[in-house]
Amino acid sequence: MAKRRSNGEGSYWQLPDRTWVHQITIGRKEDGTLQRKSLKGRTKAICKERKEEWLAQQEAAQKQAEAAQKETANRETQRIAILTDLFVGYRVGELLALEISDLDLERQTLTVNKNLIRVPTEALSLNNPNIRILNYDPNKKIHLIVQSTPKTRSSNRETFISDGLCELLVRHIFTMAQSSWPNPDNLLFPSKTGTYIDPKSFEIRLKAVSQRCGIRKVNPHALRHTLATRLVEEKVPLNIVQGILGHSSIETTRKYLHKNEDIEREAIGTMSGYLDTAKLVTAPTLNGAKKRNKFAAITLPDFSQPPSTEQK
């Protein structure tokens, strides 16, 4: 009979009925004592085989759980990206190229200074200093590139964001910091492998989300169009809408001016108030926007630094 170790861990021994047993510690019980998994077999060889099978099953289950967790986190990241775009109206390449450093908590703004696009391999300019080709492979048909010069000069812009959106992004960043996701480029919306999200993948996810909501034919530009239309309906000056969207020409912004009789009537109706001079005297003055610094004291994590190996 094989000798049994004092704690039963890692040893094989025979029971009185000549059955072989092997134990593996899998945790602790509620009372603090060790919890072990017992594997039995008619022979020691069978017992060893069952041990290897069980360990392989546990490893496969762990990998499956990690993959499911990453996929869930990936969907959550893209969901937050969709919500962000709905409130800032960025082009899809501008949105997916955002880095954490583009979020200014003191000014409470997002800054666009890059653009992510898909380019056929034969159209790539390998010597262009204003682009960064991601994972270049001459055998691929399509490449993702990051442009340091956005679509137009006016595309480089700073956008003020609401308290709610700023808080959502801060929570999102700290959630990523607590996960096992790689993010060497400090991207605001990284893929589950730590790279840039492909605009095509983002469009597929957006369509899937919109279909679950019963909305058809939604693409990334629809988010941008929605913001522009709502701003115009809220009587935001057209030049302000132009600046938010990054249009080089105000004529492009005018395309969002859909005819609306109610708005037209209300607009004309506002002129009647100017017939009363008393109202002109008491008209409020504009003091300008106050400095936004609600989140200024928060220090965001840096994903480009390797994680500490110390046990916490």
C-alpha positions as CSV (number, residue, x, y, z in Angstrom):
1,M,0.0,0.0,0.0
2,A,1.3,3.4,-1.0
3,K,2.1,5.7,1.9
4,R,-0.3,8.6,2.5
5,R,1.1,12.1,3.1
6,S,0.0,13.8,6.3
7,N,-2.1,16.4,4.4
8,G,-3.3,14.1,1.6
9,E,-2.1,16.6,-1.0
10,G,-0.5,15.2,-4.2
11,S,-0.3,11.6,-3.0
12,Y,-1.8,8.4,-4.2
13,W,-2.9,5.7,-1.8
14,Q,-5.1,2.6,-1.7
15,L,-8.2,2.1,0.3
16,P,-9.1,-1.2,2.0
17,D,-11.1,-2.1,-1.1
18,R,-7.9,-1.7,-3.1
19,T,-9.2,1.4,-4.9
20,W,-6.6,4.1,-5.6
21,V,-7.2,7.7,-4.5
22,H,-5.6,11.1,-5.3
23,Q,-6.6,14.4,-3.8
24,I,-6.2,18.0,-5.1
25,T,-6.8,21.1,-2.9
26,I,-9.4,23.3,-4.7
27,G,-10.0,25.9,-2.0
28,R,-11.3,26.3,1.5
29,K,-14.6,25.5,3.1
30,E,-16.7,28.1,5.1
31,D,-15.1,26.9,8.3
32,G,-11.6,27.5,7.0
33,T,-10.6,23.9,6.5
34,L,-9.2,22.8,3.2
35,Q,-11.6,21.6,0.5
36,R,-10.2,18.8,-1.7
37,K,-11.2,17.0,-4.8
38,S,-10.8,13.2,-4.6
39,L,-10.2,11.2,-7.7
40,K,-10.5,7.5,-7.6
41,G,-9.6,4.5,-9.9
42,R,-9.3,0.8,-9.8
43,T,-5.6,1.1,-10.5
44,K,-3.0,3.9,-9.8
45,A,-2.7,4.4,-13.6
46,I,-6.4,5.0,-14.0
47,C,-6.3,7.4,-11.0
48,K,-3.5,9.4,-12.7
49,E,-5.5,9.5,-16.0
50,R,-8.6,10.9,-14.2
51,K,-6.4,13.5,-12.5
52,E,-5.1,14.7,-15.9
53,E,-8.6,14.7,-17.4
54,W,-9.9,16.7,-14.5
55,L,-7.1,19.3,-14.7
56,A,-7.6,19.6,-18.4
57,Q,-11.3,20.2,-17.9
58,Q,-10.6,22.9,-15.3
59,E,-8.1,24.6,-17.6
60,A,-10.6,24.6,-20.5
61,A,-13.4,25.9,-18.2
62,Q,-11.1,28.7,-17.0
63,K,-10.2,29.7,-20.5
64,Q,-13.8,29.6,-21.6
65,A,-14.8,31.8,-18.6
66,E,-12.0,34.3,-19.4
67,A,-13.0,34.4,-23.1
68,A,-16.6,35.1,-22.1
69,Q,-15.5,37.8,-19.6
70,K,-13.4,39.5,-22.4
71,E,-16.3,39.3,-24.8
72,T,-18.7,40.8,-22.3
73,A,-16.1,43.6,-21.5
74,N,-15.6,44.1,-25.3
75,R,-19.4,44.6,-25.8
76,E,-19.5,47.0,-22.8
77,T,-16.6,49.0,-24.2
78,Q,-18.3,49.3,-27.6
79,R,-21.6,50.2,-25.8
80,I,-19.9,53.1,-24.0
81,A,-18.3,54.1,-27.3
82,I,-21.7,54.2,-28.9
83,L,-23.1,56.3,-26.1
84,T,-20.1,58.7,-26.3
85,D,-20.5,59.2,-30.0
86,L,-24.2,59.9,-29.6
87,F,-23.3,62.9,-27.4
88,V,-20.2,64.2,-29.2
89,G,-21.0,63.4,-32.8
90,Y,-17.5,62.3,-33.8
91,R,-16.7,60.5,-37.1
92,V,-16.2,56.8,-36.3
93,G,-12.5,57.0,-37.0
94,E,-12.1,60.0,-34.7
95,L,-14.0,58.2,-32.0
96,L,-12.0,54.9,-32.2
97,A,-8.6,56.8,-32.3
98,L,-9.2,58.5,-29.0
99,E,-6.7,57.9,-26.3
100,I,-7.1,58.4,-22.5
101,S,-4.9,61.5,-22.7
102,D,-7.5,63.1,-25.0
103,L,-9.8,63.2,-22.0
104,D,-9.1,66.4,-20.1
105,L,-10.8,66.2,-16.7
106,E,-9.9,69.7,-15.6
107,R,-11.5,71.3,-18.7
108,Q,-14.0,68.4,-19.0
109,T,-13.3,68.0,-22.7
110,L,-12.4,65.4,-25.4
111,T,-9.9,66.4,-28.0
112,V,-9.8,65.0,-31.6
113,N,-6.3,65.0,-33.1
114,K,-6.2,61.6,-34.9
115,N,-8.3,59.5,-37.2
116,L,-8.5,55.7,-37.7
117,I,-9.4,54.5,-41.2
118,R,-9.4,51.3,-43.3
119,V,-7.2,51.4,-46.3
120,P,-6.6,48.8,-49.1
121,T,-3.0,47.5,-48.9
122,E,-2.3,48.6,-52.5
123,A,-3.2,52.2,-51.6
124,L,-0.9,52.5,-48.6
125,S,1.8,55.1,-48.6
126,L,4.6,53.4,-46.6
127,N,6.7,56.6,-46.4
128,N,4.0,58.9,-45.3
129,P,5.2,60.4,-42.0
130,N,1.6,61.5,-41.0
131,I,0.3,57.9,-40.8
132,R,0.9,54.9,-38.6
133,I,0.2,51.6,-40.2
134,L,-1.0,49.0,-37.7
135,N,0.4,45.4,-38.0
136,Y,1.6,45.8,-41.6
137,D,1.5,42.6,-43.6
138,P,1.8,42.9,-47.5
139,N,-0.4,39.8,-47.8
140,K,-3.4,41.4,-46.1
141,K,-6.0,43.1,-48.3
142,I,-7.0,45.8,-45.8
143,H,-5.0,47.7,-43.2
144,L,-5.9,50.0,-40.3
145,I,-4.0,53.2,-40.2
146,V,-3.9,56.1,-37.7
147,Q,-3.7,59.5,-39.3
148,S,-2.1,62.3,-37.3
149,T,-3.9,64.7,-39.5
150,P,-7.7,64.3,-39.3
151,K,-10.1,64.7,-42.3
152,T,-10.0,68.5,-42.4
153,R,-8.2,71.3,-40.5
154,S,-11.3,72.0,-38.6
155,S,-11.5,68.3,-37.6
156,N,-8.9,69.0,-34.9
157,R,-11.1,70.2,-32.2
158,E,-11.9,70.2,-28.4
159,T,-15.4,69.2,-27.4
160,F,-16.9,70.0,-24.0
161,I,-18.7,67.1,-22.5
162,S,-21.5,66.8,-19.8
163,D,-21.0,65.8,-16.2
164,G,-22.8,62.5,-16.9
165,L,-20.7,61.6,-19.9
166,C,-17.5,62.5,-18.1
167,E,-18.4,60.4,-15.1
168,L,-19.3,57.5,-17.5
169,L,-15.9,57.7,-19.1
170,V,-14.0,57.9,-15.8
171,R,-15.8,54.8,-14.5
172,H,-15.1,53.0,-17.8
173,I,-11.3,53.8,-17.5
174,F,-11.1,52.5,-14.0
175,T,-13.1,49.4,-14.9
176,M,-10.5,48.7,-17.6
177,A,-7.7,49.3,-15.0
178,Q,-9.2,46.5,-12.8
179,S,-9.4,44.0,-15.7
180,S,-6.7,41.9,-17.3
181,W,-7.1,43.7,-20.7
182,P,-3.9,44.8,-22.4
183,N,-3.9,48.4,-23.5
184,P,-0.4,49.4,-24.4
185,D,-1.5,52.4,-26.4
186,N,-3.7,53.9,-23.6
187,L,-6.7,53.8,-25.9
188,L,-10.0,55.1,-24.6
189,F,-11.9,52.3,-26.4
190,P,-9.5,49.4,-26.9
191,S,-10.4,46.0,-28.4
192,K,-10.3,42.9,-26.2
193,T,-6.8,42.2,-27.5
194,G,-5.6,45.7,-26.6
195,T,-5.6,47.1,-30.2
196,Y,-7.7,49.6,-32.0
197,I,-11.3,48.5,-32.7
198,D,-11.8,48.1,-36.4
199,P,-14.4,50.6,-37.6
200,K,-16.1,47.7,-39.5
201,S,-16.5,45.7,-36.2
202,F,-17.8,48.8,-34.5
203,E,-20.4,49.2,-37.3
204,I,-21.5,45.5,-37.0
205,R,-21.9,45.9,-33.2
206,L,-23.9,49.1,-33.6
207,K,-26.3,47.4,-36.0
208,A,-26.7,44.4,-33.7
209,V,-27.5,46.8,-30.8
210,S,-29.9,48.8,-32.8
211,Q,-31.7,45.8,-34.1
212,R,-32.3,44.5,-30.6
213,C,-33.9,47.9,-29.9
214,G,-36.1,47.6,-32.9
215,I,-34.3,50.2,-35.0
216,R,-33.2,49.5,-38.5
217,K,-30.5,50.8,-40.8
218,V,-28.4,52.4,-38.1
219,N,-24.7,53.1,-38.9
220,P,-22.1,55.2,-37.1
221,H,-22.9,58.3,-39.1
222,A,-26.5,58.1,-37.8
223,L,-25.2,58.8,-34.3
224,R,-23.5,61.9,-35.6
225,H,-26.6,62.9,-37.6
226,T,-28.8,62.5,-34.6
227,L,-26.7,64.8,-32.5
228,A,-26.6,67.4,-35.2
229,T,-30.4,67.3,-35.8
230,R,-31.1,67.6,-32.0
231,L,-28.8,70.5,-31.6
232,V,-30.5,72.3,-34.5
233,E,-33.9,71.5,-33.1
234,E,-32.8,73.0,-29.7
235,K,-31.9,76.2,-31.6
236,V,-28.1,75.9,-31.1
237,P,-26.5,78.5,-33.4
238,L,-25.4,76.8,-36.7
239,N,-21.7,77.9,-36.3
240,I,-21.6,76.2,-32.9
241,V,-23.0,73.0,-34.4
242,Q,-20.4,73.3,-37.1
243,G,-17.6,73.5,-34.6
244,I,-18.9,70.5,-32.6
245,L,-19.1,68.4,-35.8
246,G,-15.8,69.6,-37.2
247,H,-17.2,70.7,-40.5
248,S,-14.9,72.8,-42.6
249,S,-17.9,74.5,-44.3
250,I,-21.1,75.7,-42.7
251,E,-22.9,74.6,-45.9
252,T,-22.2,71.0,-44.8
253,T,-23.8,71.7,-41.5
254,R,-26.9,73.2,-43.2
255,K,-27.8,69.8,-44.4
256,Y,-29.1,69.0,-41.0
257,L,-31.6,71.9,-41.2
258,H,-34.8,69.9,-41.7
259,K,-38.0,71.9,-42.3
260,N,-40.1,72.0,-39.2
261,E,-43.2,74.2,-39.1
262,D,-43.5,74.3,-35.3
263,I,-39.9,75.5,-34.9
264,E,-40.4,78.1,-37.7
265,R,-43.6,79.4,-36.0
266,E,-41.8,79.6,-32.6
267,A,-38.9,81.4,-34.2
268,I,-41.1,84.0,-35.8
269,G,-43.1,84.3,-32.6
270,T,-40.0,85.3,-30.7
271,M,-39.8,88.5,-32.7
272,S,-43.1,89.8,-31.2
273,G,-41.4,90.2,-27.8
274,Y,-39.1,92.9,-29.2
275,L,-42.2,95.2,-29.7
276,D,-42.2,95.7,-26.0
277,T,-39.2,97.9,-25.1
278,A,-39.5,97.1,-21.4
279,K,-38.5,93.5,-22.2
280,L,-35.4,94.8,-24.0
281,V,-34.3,96.7,-20.9
282,T,-34.7,93.6,-18.6
283,A,-33.2,91.2,-21.0
284,P,-30.6,89.0,-19.2
285,T,-26.9,89.3,-20.1
286,L,-24.6,86.4,-21.0
287,N,-21.8,85.9,-18.5
288,G,-20.0,83.1,-20.5
289,A,-19.4,79.6,-19.5
290,K,-17.8,78.8,-16.1
291,K,-14.7,76.7,-15.9
292,R,-15.5,73.0,-15.6
293,N,-13.3,71.3,-13.0
294,K,-15.5,68.8,-11.2
295,F,-13.2,65.9,-12.2
296,A,-9.9,67.8,-12.1
297,A,-8.6,66.0,-9.0
298,I,-8.9,62.5,-10.5
299,T,-5.6,60.9,-11.8
300,L,-6.3,58.4,-14.6
301,P,-4.4,55.1,-14.8
302,D,-1.6,54.7,-17.4
303,F,-2.0,51.4,-19.3
304,S,1.3,51.8,-21.1
305,Q,3.2,50.9,-17.8
306,P,3.6,47.2,-17.1
307,P,1.6,46.0,-14.1
308,S,3.3,45.5,-10.8
309,T,4.2,41.9,-9.9
310,E,3.9,42.5,-6.2
311,Q,1.1,40.6,-4.4
312,K,-1.6,42.7,-3.0
